[in-house]
Amino acid sequence: MRPTASILHLDLDAFFASVEQRDKPSLRGKPVIVGGIGQRGVVSTASYEARKFGVRSAMSMAEARSRCPHAAFLSGRFDAYRAASRIVMDRLRALSPAVEPLSLDEAFVDLAAGEDFDPDRLPELVDELRSDVTRLTDGLTASVGVASSKLMAKIASEIEKPDGSFIVAPGTERSLLEPMPIGVIAGVGPATEARLRHIGVTTVGDVWRHSEAELVDLLGSASGASLHRLSRGMDDRAVSSHRENKSVSTEDTFETDIVDRAELGLICDSLARKTAERLRRAQLSGRTVTLKVRYHDFTTHTRSLTLPGPTDQTRLIVQTARRLLDATDTGGGLRLLGVGISGLADWVQDDLFAEDTADDEPVLPEPVEEVPAVPEPRRDWSPGMDVHHVEHGDGWVWGRGMGLVTVRFETRHTPVGPVRTLRADDPDLVPGHAGTVSQPAGTVGE
């Protein structure tokens, strides 16, 4: 624990959905749900308008549709999300060289590592930061927490969410934590909460009535000791900027191209297991699983899927990698296959204390193809994707089906635009980048 509140946690509010609302004027102020749009899809992010209907991250898309059928259901646009994230991370580095991104939409900052940090000006610094994020990103908002530890900074950023801030004064950690539900402690998921309820623990303060030995007996040595320490606000983890843009991966190049899907599946499983083992050996977890394939003609593609939170569970990583492979065309044969994990963190969000059982069958989001090495013509128009039409200009896919695609022609810098239905194979309609067009600094979106 530090003597001053100097660790900052920033979390962009409903990030994916907010980017979509920013870039699509007709969706501003309306419920937006981003995630896998397939039968087994999962919600990645829901706008606050959709959350009023009970929609939340990691919920099945089928349930989200039943709760909020009038929402806009969109697939992800990672180019737009990465562009917005880059702007925010650059702004954080202006505060301090010690920035630890946890994902595209959140990061820790060690303010004390900055040259000009003045604890007395902390409220002004936070207000300026939040104002700059909104200005530089054309309207996105962020929630900020500052405290003397990572644990408390992350908890603090949730207190006034969305679009707010909270500073935890050193020495007030225990009084703030005491009434909070036990789930606020990193790593305490549903399985652990159920186990703790059996001994009467529902709030953080309830943990204090139990000794470390009792918690270890219930949860195991590492987990019990961790909960005992964290529940008291004791967290000495440093902000680790060296992990940014790094990943853990394993890949294999084949002597001859492999076409057989069953064989590729077994190889994929093996690579995913090795990657998970390397992750745990490094005492890390990761949020984004990436499958890398190289075809017989040496073109290389990657497909990625971002989970709701960091994980180090072998079974979840294997299942995610296999799902990505199942969505990949391997008909022409592969000469290379790889599995990687990025979005690294030194904590596990899904449930640190749950067992990695063979019976777990998590429902995963639909995979999103992120980085094709060689651009290819595409006609698989997905809801929300940016498009350009020779006659009508820039817009985004509203819907598709029966050989047709419906497009709303608007961008973040235009008024609400018209909707037109075109043939899905219209040669004048191509993928576009309307959502990532930048404006001069200082311009704020409507």
C-alpha positions as CSV (number, residue, x, y, z in Angstrom):
1,M,0.0,0.0,0.0
2,R,1.2,3.5,-0.8
3,P,1.0,6.6,1.4
4,T,-0.7,8.5,-1.4
5,A,-3.4,7.8,-4.0
6,S,-1.2,7.5,-7.1
7,I,-2.5,4.5,-9.0
8,L,-5.2,5.3,-11.5
9,H,-7.6,3.0,-13.2
10,L,-9.4,4.2,-16.3
11,D,-12.4,2.2,-17.8
12,L,-14.1,3.4,-21.0
13,D,-17.8,3.3,-20.5
14,A,-19.7,0.6,-22.5
15,F,-16.8,0.9,-24.9
16,F,-17.7,-1.2,-28.0
17,A,-21.4,0.0,-27.9
18,S,-20.3,3.6,-27.3
19,V,-18.0,3.6,-30.3
20,E,-20.9,2.3,-32.4
21,Q,-23.2,5.0,-31.1
22,R,-20.6,7.6,-31.8
23,D,-20.0,6.4,-35.4
24,K,-23.7,5.8,-36.2
25,P,-25.8,8.9,-35.5
26,S,-29.1,7.0,-35.8
27,L,-28.2,4.8,-32.8
28,R,-27.3,7.6,-30.4
29,G,-29.5,7.3,-27.3
30,K,-30.9,4.0,-28.4
31,P,-30.1,0.4,-27.1
32,V,-27.1,-1.1,-28.9
33,I,-25.8,-4.6,-28.3
34,V,-22.4,-5.7,-29.7
35,G,-21.3,-9.4,-29.8
36,G,-21.6,-12.6,-31.7
37,I,-24.6,-12.5,-33.9
38,G,-24.7,-16.3,-34.5
39,Q,-27.0,-18.8,-32.9
40,R,-24.6,-19.3,-29.9
41,G,-23.4,-15.7,-29.8
42,V,-22.7,-13.9,-26.6
43,V,-23.0,-10.2,-25.7
44,S,-19.6,-8.4,-25.6
45,T,-20.9,-5.0,-24.6
46,A,-24.4,-3.5,-24.2
47,S,-25.1,0.2,-24.2
48,Y,-26.6,1.7,-21.0
49,E,-29.9,2.0,-22.8
50,A,-29.9,-1.7,-23.3
51,R,-28.7,-2.4,-19.8
52,K,-32.0,-0.9,-18.5
53,F,-33.7,-4.0,-19.9
54,G,-31.3,-6.4,-18.1
55,V,-28.9,-7.0,-20.9
56,R,-25.3,-7.5,-19.7
57,S,-21.9,-8.7,-21.0
58,A,-21.5,-12.5,-21.3
59,M,-25.2,-13.0,-21.6
60,S,-26.3,-15.2,-24.5
61,M,-27.4,-13.2,-27.5
62,A,-30.7,-15.2,-27.6
63,E,-31.6,-14.0,-24.1
64,A,-30.5,-10.4,-25.0
65,R,-32.9,-10.5,-28.0
66,S,-35.7,-11.7,-25.8
67,R,-35.1,-8.9,-23.2
68,C,-34.5,-6.1,-25.6
69,P,-35.8,-7.1,-29.1
70,H,-35.8,-3.5,-30.4
71,A,-32.1,-3.0,-29.9
72,A,-29.5,-2.7,-32.7
73,F,-27.6,-6.0,-32.7
74,L,-24.1,-5.5,-34.2
75,S,-21.0,-7.5,-34.8
76,G,-17.6,-6.0,-33.7
77,R,-15.5,-3.6,-35.6
78,F,-12.1,-4.0,-34.1
79,D,-10.4,-1.5,-36.4
80,A,-12.6,1.3,-34.9
81,Y,-12.1,0.0,-31.3
82,R,-8.3,-0.2,-31.7
83,A,-8.2,3.3,-33.1
84,A,-10.1,4.8,-30.2
85,S,-8.1,2.8,-27.7
86,R,-4.8,4.0,-29.2
87,I,-5.9,7.6,-28.7
88,V,-6.8,7.0,-25.0
89,M,-3.6,5.0,-24.3
90,D,-1.5,7.8,-25.8
91,R,-3.2,10.3,-23.5
92,L,-2.5,8.1,-20.5
93,R,1.2,7.9,-21.4
94,A,1.3,11.7,-21.3
95,L,0.6,11.3,-17.6
96,S,3.2,8.6,-16.9
97,P,5.5,6.2,-18.7
98,A,4.1,3.4,-16.5
99,V,0.8,2.4,-18.2
100,E,-0.5,-1.1,-18.0
101,P,-3.4,-1.8,-20.5
102,L,-5.6,-4.6,-19.4
103,S,-7.7,-4.6,-22.6
104,L,-8.7,-2.1,-25.3
105,D,-10.9,-0.2,-22.9
106,E,-9.1,-0.1,-19.6
107,A,-5.7,0.5,-18.1
108,F,-3.8,1.1,-14.9
109,V,-1.4,4.1,-14.6
110,D,1.3,4.7,-12.0
111,L,1.0,8.5,-11.6
112,A,3.9,8.6,-9.2
113,A,6.2,7.5,-12.1
114,G,5.3,10.7,-14.0
115,E,7.6,13.7,-13.8
116,D,5.1,16.3,-12.7
117,F,2.7,14.4,-10.4
118,D,1.3,16.5,-7.6
119,P,-1.0,14.7,-5.2
120,D,-2.6,18.0,-4.2
121,R,-3.8,18.5,-7.8
122,L,-5.2,15.0,-8.2
123,P,-8.9,16.0,-8.6
124,E,-7.9,18.5,-11.3
125,L,-5.7,15.9,-13.1
126,V,-8.6,13.4,-13.2
127,D,-11.1,16.0,-14.5
128,E,-8.7,17.1,-17.2
129,L,-8.0,13.5,-18.2
130,R,-11.7,12.6,-18.5
131,S,-12.4,15.8,-20.5
132,D,-9.5,15.1,-22.8
133,V,-10.7,11.5,-23.5
134,T,-14.1,12.8,-24.5
135,R,-12.5,15.6,-26.7
136,L,-9.9,13.4,-28.4
137,T,-12.2,10.5,-29.1
138,D,-15.1,12.6,-30.4
139,G,-17.4,11.9,-27.5
140,L,-16.5,8.7,-25.7
141,T,-16.6,8.8,-21.9
142,A,-14.4,7.2,-19.2
143,S,-14.8,6.3,-15.5
144,V,-11.7,6.8,-13.4
145,G,-10.7,5.6,-10.0
146,V,-7.5,6.5,-8.1
147,A,-6.2,4.9,-5.0
148,S,-3.1,3.6,-3.3
149,S,-3.3,0.1,-4.9
150,K,-4.5,-1.6,-8.1
151,L,-7.3,-3.3,-6.3
152,M,-8.8,-0.2,-4.8
153,A,-8.3,1.9,-8.0
154,K,-10.2,-0.6,-10.0
155,I,-13.0,-0.8,-7.4
156,A,-13.1,3.0,-7.3
157,S,-13.6,3.4,-11.0
158,E,-16.9,1.5,-10.7
159,I,-18.3,3.6,-7.9
160,E,-19.4,6.6,-10.0
161,K,-19.8,4.8,-13.3
162,P,-20.6,5.8,-16.0
163,D,-18.7,9.0,-16.8
164,G,-17.6,9.7,-13.2
165,S,-14.6,9.5,-10.9
166,F,-13.8,8.5,-7.4
167,I,-10.6,9.0,-5.3
168,V,-9.9,6.7,-2.4
169,A,-8.1,8.5,0.3
170,P,-5.3,6.4,1.9
171,G,-6.5,4.9,5.2
172,T,-10.2,4.7,4.2
173,E,-9.9,1.4,2.2
174,R,-11.4,-0.8,4.9
175,S,-14.4,1.4,5.6
176,L,-15.1,1.6,1.9
177,L,-14.8,-2.2,1.3
178,E,-16.7,-3.4,4.4
179,P,-20.3,-3.1,3.0
180,M,-19.5,-4.1,-0.5
181,P,-20.5,-7.5,-2.0
182,I,-17.8,-10.0,-2.0
183,G,-17.8,-10.2,-5.8
184,V,-16.0,-6.8,-6.0
185,I,-12.7,-8.6,-5.1
186,A,-10.9,-9.6,-8.2
187,G,-11.2,-13.4,-8.9
188,V,-14.3,-14.0,-6.8
189,G,-16.7,-15.4,-9.3
190,P,-20.1,-17.1,-8.9
191,A,-18.6,-20.5,-7.9
192,T,-16.5,-18.9,-5.1
193,E,-19.4,-16.7,-4.0
194,A,-21.6,-19.8,-3.6
195,R,-18.9,-21.5,-1.5
196,L,-18.4,-18.4,0.7
197,R,-22.2,-18.1,1.3
198,H,-22.1,-21.5,3.0
199,I,-20.0,-19.9,5.7
200,G,-22.0,-16.7,5.9
201,V,-19.8,-14.5,3.8
202,T,-21.7,-12.2,1.5
203,T,-19.9,-8.9,2.0
204,V,-16.2,-8.0,2.1
205,G,-16.6,-7.2,5.8
206,D,-17.9,-10.7,6.4
207,V,-14.5,-12.1,5.3
208,W,-12.8,-10.4,8.3
209,R,-14.5,-12.7,10.7
210,H,-12.6,-15.7,9.3
211,S,-8.9,-16.4,9.7
212,E,-6.6,-17.0,6.9
213,A,-6.4,-20.6,7.9
214,E,-10.2,-21.0,7.5
215,L,-10.2,-19.4,4.1
216,V,-7.3,-21.6,3.0
217,D,-9.1,-24.7,4.2
218,L,-12.2,-23.6,2.2
219,L,-10.5,-22.3,-1.0
220,G,-7.0,-23.7,-1.1
221,S,-3.7,-22.2,-0.1
222,A,-3.1,-19.6,-2.8
223,S,-6.7,-18.5,-3.2
224,G,-7.5,-18.4,0.5
225,A,-4.4,-16.3,1.3
226,S,-5.2,-14.0,-1.6
227,L,-8.8,-13.4,-0.5
228,H,-7.7,-12.8,3.1
229,R,-5.2,-10.2,1.9
230,L,-7.3,-8.5,-0.8
231,S,-10.4,-8.2,1.4
232,R,-8.4,-6.0,3.7
233,G,-7.3,-3.8,0.8
234,M,-3.8,-5.1,0.9
235,D,-2.4,-5.1,-2.6
236,D,1.2,-4.3,-3.5
237,R,1.2,-5.2,-7.2
238,A,3.1,-2.8,-9.3
239,V,1.9,-1.3,-12.6
240,S,3.6,-3.3,-15.3
241,S,3.9,-1.4,-18.5
242,H,6.2,-4.0,-20.1
243,R,3.3,-6.3,-20.9
244,E,1.7,-4.0,-23.4
245,N,1.3,-5.4,-26.9
246,K,2.9,-8.7,-25.8
247,S,1.4,-12.1,-26.1
248,V,2.1,-15.8,-25.4
249,S,1.8,-18.0,-28.4
250,T,2.8,-21.4,-29.9
251,E,2.8,-22.3,-33.6
252,D,3.9,-25.1,-35.9
253,T,4.9,-25.1,-39.5
254,F,4.2,-28.4,-41.4
255,E,6.5,-30.1,-43.8
256,T,3.6,-30.7,-46.1
257,D,0.3,-28.9,-46.3
258,I,-2.4,-30.4,-44.1
259,V,-6.0,-30.6,-45.4
260,D,-7.6,-33.1,-43.0
261,R,-9.8,-31.1,-40.5
262,A,-9.6,-33.8,-37.9
263,E,-5.8,-33.7,-37.9
264,L,-5.8,-29.9,-37.8
265,G,-8.2,-30.0,-34.9
266,L,-5.9,-32.2,-32.9
267,I,-2.9,-30.0,-33.7
268,C,-5.0,-26.9,-32.7
269,D,-5.9,-28.5,-29.4
270,S,-2.2,-29.4,-28.7
271,L,-1.0,-25.9,-29.5
272,A,-3.7,-24.3,-27.3
273,R,-2.8,-26.5,-24.4
274,K,0.9,-25.6,-24.7
275,T,0.0,-21.9,-24.9
276,A,-2.1,-22.2,-21.7
277,E,0.7,-24.0,-19.9
278,R,3.2,-21.2,-20.9
279,L,0.6,-18.6,-19.7
280,R,0.4,-20.2,-16.3
281,R,4.1,-20.7,-15.9
282,A,4.5,-17.0,-16.5
283,Q,1.7,-16.4,-13.8
284,L,-0.3,-14.5,-16.4
285,S,-3.8,-14.6,-17.8
286,G,-5.1,-13.4,-21.2
287,R,-8.3,-12.1,-22.6
288,T,-7.9,-12.5,-26.4
289,V,-7.4,-15.8,-28.1
290,T,-5.9,-15.6,-31.6
291,L,-5.7,-18.3,-34.3
292,K,-3.0,-17.9,-37.0
293,V,-3.2,-19.8,-40.2
294,R,-0.9,-19.8,-43.3
295,Y,-2.3,-21.2,-46.5
296,H,-0.6,-23.2,-49.2
297,D,0.0,-19.9,-51.2
298,F,1.7,-18.4,-48.1
299,T,-1.1,-15.9,-47.4
300,T,-1.5,-15.5,-43.6
301,H,-4.7,-14.8,-41.7
302,T,-5.5,-14.4,-38.1
303,R,-8.9,-14.7,-36.3
304,S,-9.4,-13.5,-32.8
305,L,-12.0,-13.7,-30.1
306,T,-12.0,-11.6,-27.0
307,L,-13.4,-13.2,-23.8
308,P,-15.3,-11.2,-21.1
309,G,-12.3,-11.4,-18.8
310,P,-8.7,-12.7,-18.5
311,T,-8.4,-16.4,-18.1
312,D,-5.7,-19.1,-17.8
313,Q,-7.9,-22.1,-18.0
314,T,-6.7,-24.7,-20.5
315,R,-10.2,-26.0,-21.4
316,L,-11.6,-22.5,-22.2
317,I,-8.5,-21.6,-24.3
318,V,-8.7,-24.9,-26.2
319,Q,-12.4,-24.6,-26.8
320,T,-12.0,-21.0,-28.0
321,A,-9.1,-21.9,-30.4
322,R,-11.1,-24.8,-31.8
323,R,-14.1,-22.5,-32.3
324,L,-11.9,-20.1,-34.3
325,L,-10.6,-23.0,-36.4
326,D,-14.1,-24.3,-37.1
327,A,-14.9,-20.8,-38.5
328,T,-11.8,-20.9,-40.8
329,D,-11.7,-22.2,-44.3
330,T,-9.0,-24.8,-44.5
331,G,-10.1,-26.5,-47.7
332,G,-6.9,-25.6,-49.6
333,G,-4.7,-26.9,-46.9
334,L,-2.6,-25.2,-44.2
335,R,1.2,-25.0,-43.9
336,L,1.2,-23.3,-40.5
337,L,-1.1,-23.1,-37.5
338,G,-0.7,-21.1,-34.3
339,V,-2.6,-20.2,-31.2
340,G,-1.8,-17.1,-29.1
341,I,-3.1,-15.2,-26.1
342,S,-2.9,-11.5,-25.7
343,G,-4.5,-8.8,-23.5
344,L,-2.3,-10.1,-20.7
345,A,-2.9,-9.5,-17.0
346,D,-1.5,-10.7,-13.7
347,W,-5.0,-11.7,-12.5
348,V,-7.8,-13.9,-13.6
349,Q,-11.3,-12.3,-13.9
350,D,-13.5,-15.3,-14.7
351,D,-13.0,-17.0,-11.3
352,L,-9.6,-17.5,-9.7
353,F,-11.0,-20.1,-7.3
354,A,-13.1,-22.2,-9.6
355,E,-11.8,-25.6,-10.7
356,D,-11.0,-26.1,-14.4
357,T,-13.3,-29.1,-14.8
358,A,-13.7,-31.2,-17.9
359,D,-17.5,-30.7,-17.7
360,D,-17.4,-26.9,-18.2
361,E,-19.1,-26.0,-21.5
362,P,-18.9,-22.2,-21.7
363,V,-20.9,-20.5,-24.5
364,L,-18.4,-18.5,-26.5
365,P,-18.9,-15.4,-28.6
366,E,-18.8,-15.7,-32.4
367,P,-15.3,-15.3,-33.7
368,V,-14.3,-12.1,-35.4
369,E,-11.8,-12.1,-38.3
370,E,-9.5,-9.3,-37.4
371,V,-6.3,-9.2,-39.6
372,P,-6.4,-10.7,-43.0
373,A,-2.9,-10.4,-44.4
374,V,-4.2,-10.2,-48.0
375,P,-7.4,-8.2,-48.5
376,E,-10.0,-10.3,-50.3
377,P,-13.4,-9.3,-51.8
378,R,-16.1,-10.1,-49.2
379,R,-19.8,-10.5,-49.5
380,D,-20.5,-11.7,-46.0
381,W,-21.9,-8.4,-44.9
382,S,-22.3,-8.4,-41.1
383,P,-24.5,-6.0,-39.2
384,G,-22.7,-2.9,-38.1
385,M,-19.7,-3.2,-40.5
386,D,-18.5,-0.1,-42.4
387,V,-19.2,-0.1,-46.1
388,H,-18.7,2.3,-49.0
389,H,-20.9,2.6,-52.1
390,V,-19.7,4.4,-55.3
391,E,-22.9,6.4,-55.6
392,H,-24.2,6.7,-52.1
393,G,-21.0,7.1,-50.1
394,D,-20.0,5.8,-46.7
395,G,-22.4,3.9,-44.4
396,W,-22.9,0.8,-42.4
397,V,-24.7,-2.5,-42.7
398,W,-28.2,-2.4,-41.1
399,G,-29.3,-5.9,-42.1
400,R,-28.9,-8.7,-44.6
401,G,-30.8,-11.7,-46.0
402,M,-32.3,-13.2,-49.2
403,G,-29.5,-11.9,-51.3
404,L,-30.0,-8.4,-50.2
405,V,-28.1,-6.0,-47.8
406,T,-29.7,-3.0,-46.2
407,V,-27.3,-0.1,-45.5
408,R,-27.8,3.2,-43.6
409,F,-25.6,5.8,-45.3
410,E,-24.2,7.9,-42.4
411,T,-21.0,8.4,-40.5
412,R,-20.1,9.9,-37.2
413,H,-19.6,13.3,-38.8
414,T,-22.9,13.4,-40.7
415,P,-26.6,13.7,-39.7
416,V,-28.8,10.6,-39.5
417,G,-28.7,9.1,-43.0
418,P,-31.1,7.4,-45.4
419,V,-31.5,3.6,-45.5
420,R,-31.2,1.8,-48.8
421,T,-31.5,-1.9,-49.7
422,L,-29.1,-3.2,-52.3
423,R,-28.1,-6.5,-53.9
424,A,-25.6,-8.3,-51.7
425,D,-23.4,-8.8,-54.8
426,D,-23.6,-5.1,-55.9
427,P,-20.2,-4.5,-57.4
428,D,-20.3,-0.8,-56.2
429,L,-20.6,-1.9,-52.6
430,V,-17.3,-2.6,-50.8
431,P,-16.1,-2.8,-47.2
432,G,-15.2,0.7,-45.9
433,H,-13.7,2.5,-43.0
434,A,-16.3,5.1,-42.3
435,G,-16.2,4.6,-38.6
436,T,-12.5,5.4,-38.3
437,V,-12.4,8.7,-40.1
438,S,-10.6,11.2,-37.8
439,Q,-11.4,14.8,-37.1
440,P,-9.0,17.6,-36.1
441,A,-8.1,17.6,-32.5
442,G,-10.6,19.5,-30.4
443,T,-13.7,18.5,-32.3
444,V,-16.2,16.7,-30.2
445,G,-18.9,14.5,-31.7
446,E,-22.5,15.2,-31.2
